Amino acid sequence: QVRLVESGGGLVQPGGSLRLSCEATGDTYGINVMAWYRQAPGNQRELVAEITRGGVTNYADSMGARFTISRSNAKNSVYLQMSSLKPEDTAAYYCYLNFFSPSYPEVWGQGTQVTVSS
């Protein structure tokens, strides 16, 4: 069984930066895509960015160029560097992964809160 542990959330002023980290533990063999999603109160969960095991990235159009996703396969970890943060970036950020084999279920983290406020 795989577990995701996120860290790095917190309170930041508009224009500031934060780096989120997520580590997968347990039976991590065969992880394919790792990603970050976010959900603000009253909104649906939305994709922020995703990255394949080979390093191919995909970003939601609405994120612009302010966010950068990266990954360490050796550490079974994914990171999200966020800059020029805006109040509308305030949300719970969730780590996600799936496996090459469809026999294995997707895994979600418990979420880490990011609040952008002065």
ABEGO torsion letter per residue (X at the ends): XBBBBBBGBEBBBBGBBBBBBBBBBEBABGBBBBBBBBBBBGBBBBBABBBBAAGBBBBBAAAEAABBBBBBAAAGBBBBBBBGBBAAABBBBBBBBBBABAABBBBBBAEBBBBBBX
